[in-house]
Amino acid sequence: MRWRKRKAVVGVEGRDGEAAVTDTGAAQAGPGAAAVSGHRGLAPGAGVTVSRTGSATATGPGATAVSGSMTVVQQQRGPQEPAAWPHQVGVIPPPANSFQRRAEAEALRAAIDGGGIAVLHQVPAGRGLPGRVLTGMGGVGKTQLAADCARAAWADGTLDVLVWITASTRSAVVTGYAQAGIELCRADPGDPEQAAGSFLAWLTPKAAAQPCRWLIVLDDVADPDDLRGLWPPASEHGRTLVTTRRRDAALTGEGRRRIEVGLFTKEEALAYLTASLAAHRRNEPAAQLAALAADLGYLPLALAQAAAYLIDSGDDVASYRALLADRTTALADAAPDALPDEQTLPLGAAWSLSIGRADTLRPVGVARPLLHLTALLDANGIPQDLLTSTPVLTHLTAHRTRTGQDPAEEPDPVSPRDAVRALRALHRLSLIGHAPDTPHQAVRVHQLIQRATRDTLTPAQHDQAARTAADALLAVWPEIERDTAFVQILRANTTALANCAEDALYCPDAHAVLYHTGNSLGESGQFTAAIAHYRQLADLSRLHLGPDHLCTLTARHSLARWRGSARDAAGAAAALDELLEDYLRVLGPNHPHTLAVRHELARWRGAAGDAAGAASAFSDLLEDRTRVLGPDHPDTLTTRGHLARWRGSAGDAAGAAAALDELLEDSLRVLGPNHPHTVAVRHELARWREELARDDGLAVE
């Protein structure tokens, strides 16, 4: 036999029922242990037959030896005596390094202090003080605010009982309540559900009982249903504080008020970074720290992990900002190896559970692919119409999460109402902000949630989502841009999309929305912005598609056009003269694009002061357009109008008037009297007739 620390048994360890034991060996036990040879049973009264057992030997102080049968009766642990007040149940998280006092902390502390201050929503006697629900996106510091409030209330003696529960599941809430019930009100430790109920009943005010001033903190509630039947009762003397990412109406019923926890202010973020680094004798330029805070969107969680990374790595802030700016760097690569302040998840994973939960809300499977699209657009405002457009609905139908469904089964089409409900689901989980009353900027997303979401996409998913977002922008772009504010938001979303999905927008060609954006800038009179846009578009098209690709040539053409509109007619003409050589080489002399470049070149030559050269160029172009396109083609008619204009500008007013008279007849026949081209011809004809009349008047004098 061998020594055992607690006991040595040879034979049978019995349960309820009968046991027959015979011919057992010997058992030995050392100091403080028990040795049993034969049978060790748990239930008294069981039928046990024991014969020919071996010997049991005990040596040393406190040892026990039994040969034959030993019955052990386990006694149930009785309820313990209630703990004396003040009493705390659960552990409050320690304060974060360089913890910042915030406006929300003062408002929350005032709410917990309660009585005596009217603005704190003091409740009439018998109604109970309202609970407070701290909501906000993951990483804004809700737990730290709640912990600071709880510590302060505990320290100044305003509480008799403080209960802190990490309430991420219903079972965790029940377990926390049960522990409080065991410690405070003699609850049965063998039945957690009953113990939890006993604790909640104990909290209910009773006329004859001594008032108990309590605070219950339910930290990180993941689902409002987890608290069904588990909300603490209303009490004049009790307060409840909940932290959650959820914004569901179920969290803010009667007696419960929501406090939105936002980002750090610029000043708070700068103070936090400065203090965190100074604690490790790191002094960085204030301008760089302020810029880093802006890069991280003033999110407390991101600032904490960035400070830890800088301290651990020894990198300066400029280097870290360069790392963040690199689009090939995932957020995980910018996180420290050891997370600060007892954080459990790196920044990139901070919202993964929320995304998964949003995807389970109705309409099931739509929230995640919709978030993928918002991650590629402007964080400061995405129009709701864009996210309910036909390209988006088609994408959501094809890419909705289909957990538990037959892959061969055709997915149900996603409707505009489904898309809006998915936006609400994301809003409820604090992954986006959704404000339907501002439809042009209905959706806002924090830039780091966008980046973390993009990090989860495969290259194929990323590119597909990017092309869908571009298609959606085109689908909602108005033909006539009357609402300039709306169009500006569309341009901002295009810019954001291009910044994070450049490669996708140049495969297989440069997406049409890129040209649409440039023309929108120019046509709104923003010539300098249009020039900069097309210069970049031409460079990127050349990089991605090659110098002779039609997209590259088209971008160069538009660049020249807006240079001319910005009163650089000579520069436009020079650029077009160079571009024409490439068009002739790549597309040939009769291609419509080549003819269009010749048209623009002639036009800007005239605008640069060479009216005769412009008239000659338009005359040559007219012959070729008539031959290639036909005499009644709109482009041919347009060329005739420009030829007449520059003939007049070159001194032949009579020839211009005669040519326009003939052109008007053809325009009326081909296009009709109300077509813009016909109206323009009539205007130009009147101009040159007036010019002729003026010349005749001077001659008479």
C-alpha positions in Angstrom: 0.0 0.0 0.0 1.0 3.6 -0.4 0.6 6.7 1.7 -2.3 9.0 1.0 -2.5 12.5 2.1 -6.2 12.4 3.2 -7.3 8.8 3.4 -6.5 5.3 2.5 -9.3 2.9 1.5 -9.0 -0.8 0.5 -12.3 -2.4 -0.6 -15.4 -0.3 -1.6 -16.4 3.3 -1.3 -20.1 2.9 -1.2 -23.2 5.0 -2.3 -26.8 4.3 -1.5 -27.9 0.7 -1.8 -26.3 -2.6 -0.8 -22.6 -3.6 -0.8 -20.9 -6.9 -0.3 -17.2 -6.7 0.7 -14.8 -9.6 1.2 -11.1 -10.5 1.1 -9.8 -6.9 1.2 -6.2 -6.0 1.7 -4.6 -3.7 4.3 -4.7 0.1 4.4 -2.2 2.4 5.9 -2.4 6.1 6.7 0.1 8.7 8.0 -0.4 11.6 10.4 -3.7 13.3 10.2 -5.2 10.8 7.8 -7.7 8.0 8.0 -7.2 4.3 7.0 -10.1 2.1 6.3 -9.9 -1.6 5.4 -13.2 -3.0 4.2 -16.0 -0.5 3.4 -16.4 3.3 3.6 -20.0 4.2 3.1 -21.9 7.5 2.7 -25.4 6.5 3.6 -26.5 5.2 7.0 -28.9 2.3 6.9 -27.6 0.8 3.6 -27.3 -3.0 3.6 -23.6 -3.8 3.9 -22.0 -7.2 4.3 -18.3 -7.2 5.2 -16.1 -10.3 5.8 -12.4 -11.2 5.9 -11.2 -7.6 5.8 -7.6 -6.8 6.0 -6.0 -4.7 8.7 -6.0 -0.9 9.0 -2.9 0.8 10.4 -2.7 4.4 11.5 0.6 6.0 12.6 1.3 9.4 14.0 -0.8 12.0 15.8 -4.4 12.5 14.6 -4.6 9.4 12.4 -7.6 7.0 12.4 -7.7 3.3 11.6 -10.9 1.3 10.9 -11.1 -2.3 9.9 -14.5 -3.4 8.7 -17.1 -0.8 7.8 -17.1 3.0 8.3 -20.1 5.1 7.6 -19.7 8.8 7.1 -22.6 11.1 7.4 -22.1 14.5 5.7 -23.8 17.4 7.4 -25.3 20.2 5.4 -23.8 23.6 5.9 -26.4 25.7 7.6 -27.1 29.4 6.8 -24.4 31.7 8.1 -25.1 34.7 10.3 -25.6 37.9 8.4 -22.6 40.1 8.0 -22.4 43.3 9.9 -22.9 46.6 8.1 -21.1 48.2 6.3 -20.5 45.3 4.0 -19.2 44.9 0.5 -19.9 42.0 -1.9 -17.8 41.6 -5.0 -14.6 43.3 -6.0 -14.5 46.8 -7.5 -12.0 47.1 -10.4 -9.0 49.1 -9.5 -8.6 52.6 -10.9 -7.0 52.9 -14.3 -3.6 54.4 -14.5 -3.8 58.2 -14.9 -7.6 58.1 -14.4 -9.3 61.2 -15.7 -12.1 63.0 -13.8 -14.8 63.6 -16.4 -18.1 65.5 -16.6 -20.0 62.2 -16.6 -18.3 61.2 -13.3 -19.6 64.3 -11.6 -23.1 63.8 -12.9 -23.1 60.1 -11.9 -21.7 60.9 -8.4 -24.4 63.5 -7.9 -27.1 60.9 -8.9 -25.7 58.4 -6.4 -25.5 61.0 -3.6 -29.2 61.5 -4.1 -31.3 63.6 -1.7 -31.1 67.3 -1.2 -30.4 68.4 -4.7 -33.4 68.9 -6.9 -31.6 68.5 -10.2 -30.7 65.0 -9.3 -34.1 63.6 -10.2 -35.0 63.2 -6.5 -38.0 61.0 -6.2 -41.0 61.5 -3.9 -41.1 59.2 -0.8 -42.3 55.7 -1.6 -41.2 55.9 -5.2 -37.5 55.1 -4.8 -34.5 56.7 -6.3 -34.0 56.1 -10.0 -31.5 53.7 -11.3 -28.8 54.9 -13.6 -27.8 53.1 -16.8 -24.4 54.1 -18.3 -24.5 53.3 -22.0 -21.8 53.8 -24.7 -19.7 52.0 -27.2 -17.0 49.6 -26.0 -13.9 51.3 -24.7 -15.3 54.7 -23.6 -14.6 53.9 -19.9 -18.1 53.0 -18.5 -16.7 50.5 -16.0 -14.1 52.9 -14.7 -16.7 55.6 -14.2 -18.9 53.2 -12.3 -16.0 52.0 -10.2 -14.9 55.5 -9.4 -18.4 56.4 -8.3 -18.7 53.2 -6.2 -15.4 53.7 -4.5 -16.2 57.3 -3.6 -19.6 56.4 -2.2 -18.1 53.6 -0.1 -15.3 55.8 1.1 -17.4 58.7 2.4 -19.7 56.4 4.4 -22.9 57.0 2.6 -23.5 53.2 2.0 -24.3 50.3 4.3 -24.1 47.7 1.5 -22.2 47.8 -1.8 -22.6 44.9 -4.3 -20.5 44.8 -7.5 -21.4 42.2 -10.1 -19.8 41.6 -13.5 -23.2 41.0 -15.2 -22.2 39.8 -18.7 -24.5 36.8 -18.3 -27.7 36.1 -16.4 -26.0 33.3 -14.5 -23.4 35.8 -13.4 -26.1 38.1 -12.0 -27.8 35.2 -10.2 -24.5 34.1 -8.7 -23.7 37.6 -7.5 -27.1 38.1 -6.0 -26.9 34.6 -4.4 -23.5 35.4 -2.8 -25.0 38.7 -1.4 -28.0 36.7 -0.1 -25.7 34.2 1.7 -23.6 36.9 3.3 -26.4 39.4 4.2 -29.7 37.6 4.8 -29.1 33.9 5.7 -30.0 32.6 2.2 -29.6 28.9 1.5 -26.1 28.4 -0.2 -27.3 25.2 -1.8 -29.9 26.9 -4.1 -28.4 30.0 -6.0 -31.8 30.9 -7.6 -33.5 30.9 -4.3 -30.7 32.8 -2.6 -30.8 35.4 -5.3 -34.5 35.8 -4.8 -34.0 36.1 -1.1 -31.5 38.9 -1.6 -33.8 40.9 -3.9 -36.7 40.4 -1.3 -34.3 41.6 1.4 -33.6 44.8 -0.5 -37.3 45.7 -0.6 -38.0 48.4 2.0 -39.9 47.2 5.1 -41.6 49.5 7.5 -40.3 47.9 10.7 -36.8 47.2 9.5 -33.8 49.4 9.9 -33.2 51.3 6.6 -30.3 50.0 4.6 -28.4 52.3 2.2 -27.3 50.2 -0.7 -25.7 50.5 -4.1 -25.8 47.6 -6.6 -23.5 47.9 -9.6 -24.3 45.6 -12.6 -21.3 46.0 -14.8 -21.3 45.1 -18.5 -24.8 43.9 -19.1 -24.8 42.3 -22.5 -28.5 41.6 -22.9 -31.5 43.3 -21.3 -33.3 39.9 -21.1 -30.6 38.8 -18.7 -32.1 41.2 -16.1 -35.7 40.1 -16.6 -37.0 39.6 -13.0 -33.6 40.5 -11.6 -33.8 44.3 -11.4 -33.3 45.5 -7.8 -36.5 47.0 -6.2 -37.2 50.7 -6.0 -36.1 52.1 -2.6 -35.7 55.5 -1.1 -32.4 54.3 0.3 -31.1 52.2 -2.6 -29.4 52.9 -5.9 -28.7 50.7 -8.9 -26.0 51.4 -11.4 -25.8 49.5 -14.7 -23.1 49.7 -17.4 -23.8 48.4 -20.8 -23.2 48.9 -24.5 -26.9 48.4 -25.2 -29.4 51.2 -25.9 -32.6 49.1 -25.7 -35.7 50.7 -24.4 -36.0 47.8 -22.0 -33.1 49.1 -20.0 -34.7 52.5 -19.3 -38.2 51.8 -17.9 -39.8 53.6 -15.0 -37.3 54.7 -12.4 -34.3 54.1 -14.6 -32.5 56.8 -16.5 -29.8 56.5 -19.1 -26.5 58.4 -19.0 -24.6 58.5 -22.3 -20.9 58.1 -21.8 -19.0 59.6 -24.6 -15.4 60.0 -25.7 -12.7 61.9 -23.9 -12.6 65.6 -24.8 -9.5 66.8 -26.5 -8.3 68.2 -23.2 -9.0 65.0 -21.3 -7.3 62.9 -23.9 -4.2 65.1 -24.0 -4.0 65.2 -20.2 -4.3 61.4 -20.1 -1.5 60.7 -22.6 0.7 63.3 -20.9 0.3 61.9 -17.4 0.6 58.2 -18.6 3.9 58.8 -20.3 5.2 61.2 -17.7 4.8 58.5 -15.1 7.5 56.6 -17.0 9.7 59.6 -17.6 8.6 60.0 -21.1 8.0 63.6 -22.4 6.6 63.9 -25.9 5.7 67.1 -27.8 2.2 68.3 -26.9 1.4 68.7 -30.6 2.3 65.1 -31.3 0.2 63.9 -28.4 -2.8 65.9 -29.5 -2.4 64.6 -33.0 -2.2 61.0 -31.7 -5.4 61.6 -29.6 -7.2 62.7 -32.7 -5.9 59.7 -34.7 -7.4 57.5 -32.1 -10.7 59.3 -32.0 -10.3 60.3 -28.3 -11.4 56.7 -27.3 -10.1 56.0 -23.7 -9.4 52.3 -24.4 -7.4 53.2 -27.5 -5.4 55.8 -25.6 -4.6 53.4 -22.8 -3.3 50.8 -25.1 -1.4 53.3 -27.2 0.3 54.7 -24.1 1.2 51.1 -23.0 2.6 50.4 -26.5 4.8 53.5 -26.4 6.1 52.7 -22.9 6.8 49.1 -23.8 8.3 49.6 -27.2 10.2 52.8 -26.6 8.9 54.2 -29.9 8.2 57.9 -30.0 4.7 59.2 -30.8 5.6 60.2 -34.4 6.7 56.6 -35.2 3.6 55.2 -33.6 1.4 57.5 -35.6 3.1 56.4 -38.7 2.4 52.8 -37.8 -1.3 53.6 -37.3 -1.4 55.5 -40.6 -0.1 52.5 -42.5 -3.1 50.9 -44.1 -1.4 47.5 -44.1 -1.1 47.6 -40.3 -3.9 45.9 -38.4 -5.0 47.3 -35.1 -3.7 44.2 -33.4 -0.2 45.1 -34.6 -0.4 48.4 -32.8 -1.5 46.9 -29.4 0.9 46.3 -26.5 1.9 42.7 -25.6 0.5 43.1 -22.1 -2.7 45.1 -21.8 -2.9 47.8 -19.1 -5.5 48.4 -16.4 -6.7 44.7 -16.3 -8.1 45.0 -19.8 -9.0 41.6 -21.3 -9.1 42.4 -25.0 -6.9 44.2 -27.4 -8.4 47.1 -29.2 -9.2 45.3 -32.4 -11.3 42.7 -30.6 -13.1 45.1 -28.3 -16.3 45.0 -30.4 -16.3 41.5 -31.7 -18.9 40.2 -29.2 -21.1 43.1 -29.8 -21.0 42.5 -33.6 -21.9 38.9 -33.1 -24.8 39.7 -30.9 -26.1 42.4 -33.3 -26.1 39.9 -36.0 -28.5 37.7 -34.0 -31.1 40.4 -33.7 -33.8 40.7 -36.3 -33.4 40.7 -39.2 -30.9 37.9 -38.4 -27.7 38.0 -40.3 -27.9 41.5 -41.8 -26.2 43.6 -39.2 -22.7 42.3 -39.8 -22.5 42.8 -43.6 -24.2 46.2 -43.2 -21.5 47.2 -40.7 -18.9 46.1 -43.2 -20.2 48.7 -45.7 -20.4 51.5 -43.1 -16.7 50.7 -42.2 -15.7 51.9 -45.7 -17.6 55.2 -45.7 -17.4 58.5 -43.9 -17.4 58.1 -40.1 -18.9 61.5 -39.6 -22.1 60.8 -41.5 -23.6 58.3 -44.0 -27.0 59.0 -45.6 -29.6 56.4 -44.8 -30.8 56.4 -48.4 -27.4 55.1 -49.4 -27.6 52.2 -47.0 -31.1 51.3 -48.3 -30.3 51.6 -52.0 -30.7 48.8 -54.5 -26.9 47.9 -54.7 -26.7 47.7 -50.9 -29.9 45.5 -50.6 -28.6 43.2 -53.2 -25.3 42.9 -51.4 -26.9 42.3 -48.0 -29.1 39.6 -49.5 -26.1 37.8 -51.0 -23.8 38.2 -47.9 -26.2 38.0 -44.9 -25.0 35.6 -42.2 -26.8 32.3 -42.6 -26.0 30.4 -39.4 -28.0 27.1 -39.3 -29.5 27.5 -42.8 -29.0 25.2 -45.7 -26.3 26.8 -47.9 -28.2 25.7 -51.0 -31.4 27.5 -49.9 -32.0 30.8 -51.6 -31.7 33.6 -49.0 -34.7 35.8 -48.4 -34.3 39.2 -50.1 -33.4 42.1 -47.8 -35.9 44.9 -47.9 -35.3 48.6 -47.2 -37.1 48.1 -43.9 -34.8 45.2 -43.1 -31.8 47.4 -43.7 -33.2 50.1 -41.4 -33.9 47.5 -38.7 -30.3 46.2 -39.0 -29.1 49.8 -38.5 -31.2 50.0 -35.3 -29.7 46.7 -34.1 -26.2 48.1 -34.6 -27.3 51.3 -32.8 -28.7 49.3 -29.9 -25.3 47.6 -29.5 -23.5 51.0 -29.6 -21.6 50.0 -32.7 -23.0 52.9 -34.7 -25.0 56.0 -34.0 -28.3 56.0 -36.0 -30.3 59.3 -36.1 -33.2 58.9 -38.6 -34.2 62.5 -38.1 -31.0 63.7 -39.8 -31.3 61.4 -42.9 -28.3 62.9 -44.8 -26.0 62.0 -41.9 -28.2 59.3 -40.3 -25.3 56.9 -39.5 -22.1 57.7 -37.7 -19.4 55.2 -36.8 -16.3 55.6 -34.7 -13.2 55.5 -36.9 -11.6 52.7 -34.8 -14.7 50.5 -35.0 -14.5 51.0 -38.8 -10.8 50.0 -38.8 -11.4 47.0 -36.5 -14.2 45.9 -38.8 -12.1 46.2 -41.9 -9.4 44.1 -40.3 -11.8 41.2 -40.1 -12.5 41.2 -43.9 -10.8 39.0 -46.4 -9.4 40.8 -49.4 -12.3 39.5 -51.5 -14.9 40.6 -48.9 -13.2 44.0 -48.6 -13.2 44.6 -52.4 -16.7 43.4 -52.9 -18.0 45.7 -50.2 -16.0 48.6 -51.6 -17.5 48.2 -55.1 -20.9 47.9 -53.6 -20.5 51.1 -51.6 -19.3 52.9 -54.8 -22.3 51.6 -56.7 -24.6 52.8 -53.9 -23.1 56.3 -54.0 -23.8 56.5 -57.7 -27.3 55.1 -57.2 -28.3 57.9 -54.8 -26.4 60.8 -56.5 -29.0 63.2 -57.9 -28.8 64.1 -61.6 -29.4 67.8 -60.7 -27.5 68.8 -57.6 -30.0 71.1 -56.0 -29.3 70.0 -52.4 -25.7 71.1 -52.1 -25.4 69.9 -48.5 -26.4 66.4 -49.5 -24.0 66.3 -52.4 -21.2 67.5 -50.2 -21.9 64.5 -47.9 -21.8 62.2 -50.9 -18.5 63.6 -51.9 -17.1 63.2 -48.4 -18.2 59.5 -48.4 -16.6 59.0 -51.8 -13.3 60.4 -50.4 -13.5 58.2 -47.4 -14.1 55.2 -49.5 -11.2 56.0 -51.8 -8.9 56.5 -48.8 -9.5 53.0 -47.4 -10.3 51.0 -50.6 -8.1 52.5 -53.3 -7.1 49.2 -54.9 -10.7 48.0 -55.1 -11.9 51.2 -56.9 -9.3 50.6 -59.7 -10.2 47.0 -60.4 -11.0 46.2 -63.2 -11.4 49.9 -64.1 -11.5 53.2 -62.2 -15.0 53.3 -60.8 -17.4 55.9 -62.3 -18.1 57.4 -58.9 -14.5 58.8 -58.9 -15.3 60.8 -62.1 -18.7 61.8 -60.8 -17.1 63.3 -57.7 -14.6 65.3 -59.7 -17.3 66.7 -62.1 -19.5 67.5 -59.1 -16.7 69.6 -57.6 -16.1 71.5 -60.9 -19.8 72.0 -61.7 -20.3 73.5 -58.2 -17.6 76.1 -59.0 -14.9 74.4 -56.9 -12.4 74.4 -59.7 -9.3 74.2 -57.6 -10.7 71.1 -55.8 -11.7 69.6 -59.1 -8.2 70.0 -60.5 -6.6 68.4 -57.4 -9.1 65.6 -57.6 -8.4 64.8 -61.3 -4.7 65.2 -60.9 -4.7 62.5 -58.2 -7.1 60.4 -60.2 -4.9 60.6 -63.3 -1.8 59.6 -61.2 -3.6 56.7 -59.5 -5.1 55.4 -62.8 -1.6 55.5 -64.3 -0.3 53.6 -61.3 -3.0 50.9 -61.2 -4.0 50.7 -64.9 -1.1 52.0 -67.0 -0.6 55.3 -68.9 -2.5 54.2 -72.0 -5.6 52.9 -70.2 -8.8 54.7 -71.2 -9.4 55.6 -67.5 -6.1 57.4 -67.3 -6.6 59.3 -70.6 -10.1 60.3 -69.4 -8.8 61.6 -66.1 -6.2 63.7 -68.0 -8.9 65.0 -70.3 -11.1 66.1 -67.3 -8.1 67.6 -65.6 -7.4 69.8 -68.6 -11.1 70.8 -68.8 -11.2 72.1 -65.2 -7.8 73.8 -65.6 -9.5 75.8 -68.4 -12.5 76.5 -66.3 -10.2 77.9 -63.6 -9.0 80.5 -66.2 -5.9 78.7 -67.2 -6.9 78.4 -70.8 -3.3 78.3 -72.1 -2.4 75.5 -69.7 -5.5 73.5 -70.7 -4.7 73.9 -74.4 -1.1 72.7 -73.8 -2.3 69.7 -71.8 -4.8 68.8 -74.4 -2.3 69.1 -77.3 -0.1 66.6 -75.5 -3.1 64.4 -74.7 -4.2 64.4 -78.3 -1.0 62.7 -79.4 -1.7 59.8 -77.0 -5.3 59.5 -78.1 -4.3 59.3 -81.7 -1.7 56.7 -80.9 -3.9 54.6 -78.6 -7.4 55.0 -80.1 -6.9 56.3 -83.6 -8.1 59.5 -85.3 -11.8 58.5 -85.7 -12.5 57.4 -82.2 -15.2 59.5 -80.5 -12.9 60.2 -77.5 -10.2 61.5 -79.9 -12.7 63.8 -81.6 -13.8 65.0 -78.2 -10.2 65.9 -77.2 -9.9 67.8 -80.5 -13.1 69.7 -79.7 -11.8 70.7 -76.2 -8.4 71.7 -77.6 -10.0 74.0 -80.2 -12.2 75.5 -77.6 -9.3 76.4 -75.1 -7.2 77.7 -78.0 -9.9 80.2 -78.6 -10.2 81.0 -74.9 -6.5 81.6 -74.8 -6.8 84.3 -77.4 -6.3 82.4 -80.7 -9.8 82.9 -82.2 -8.6 82.3 -85.8 -6.8 79.1 -84.7 -9.9 77.9 -82.9 -12.1 78.6 -86.0 -9.7 76.6 -88.2 -9.5 73.7 -85.7 -13.3 73.5 -85.5 -13.6 73.6 -89.2 -11.3 70.6 -89.6 -13.1 68.8 -86.7 -16.5 69.5 -88.4 -15.4 67.6 -91.5 -14.3 64.6 -89.5 -17.3 64.5 -87.2 -19.7 64.8 -90.1 -17.9 61.9 -91.8 -17.6 59.7 -88.7 -20.8 60.5 -86.8 -23.1 62.0 -89.5 -24.5 65.5 -90.0 -27.3 65.2 -87.5 -25.4 63.8 -84.6 -25.5 66.1 -81.5 -21.7 66.3 -81.4 -21.7 67.4 -85.0 -24.3 70.1 -84.3 -22.3 71.3 -81.3 -19.2 71.6 -83.4 -21.0 73.7 -85.9 -22.1 76.1 -83.1 -18.6 76.5 -81.8 -17.2 77.0 -85.3 -19.7 79.8 -85.9 -18.8 81.4 -82.6 -15.1 81.5 -83.2 -15.6 82.7 -86.8 -17.4 85.7 -85.3 -14.8 86.2 -82.7 -12.1 86.2 -85.5 -13.9 89.1 -87.2 -16.5 87.4 -89.4 -19.7 88.3 -87.7 -21.7 88.0 -90.9 -20.4 84.5 -91.5 -21.1 83.5 -87.9 -24.7 84.8 -88.2 -25.3 83.0 -91.4 -23.9 79.7 -90.1 -26.0 79.9 -86.9 -29.1 80.6 -89.0 -28.6 77.4 -90.9 -27.7 75.5 -87.6 -30.9 76.7 -86.0 -33.1 75.1 -88.7 -31.2 71.8 -88.3 -31.4 72.0 -84.5 -35.2 72.6 -84.5 -35.6 69.6 -86.9 -33.3 67.2 -85.0 -33.6 68.3 -81.4 -36.8 70.3 -81.1 -37.4 73.9 -80.0 -37.0 73.3 -76.3 -33.7 71.4 -76.3 -30.9 73.3 -74.4 -28.7 73.1 -77.6 -31.4 74.7 -79.7 -31.9 77.5 -77.1 -28.1 78.1 -77.0 -28.0 78.4 -80.8 -30.9 81.0 -80.8 -29.0 82.9 -78.1 -25.8 82.9 -80.1 -27.6 83.9 -83.3 -29.2 86.9 -81.6 -25.8 87.9 -80.3 -24.2 88.0 -83.7 -27.2 89.6 -85.4 -26.9 92.4 -82.7 -23.2 92.6 -83.4 -23.9 93.0 -87.2 -26.5 95.7 -86.5 -24.1 97.6 -84.3 -21.5 97.4 -87.0 -24.0 98.7 -89.6 -24.8 101.6 -87.3 -21.2 102.6 -87.0 -20.7 102.5 -90.7 -23.7 104.8 -91.3 -22.3 107.4 -88.9 
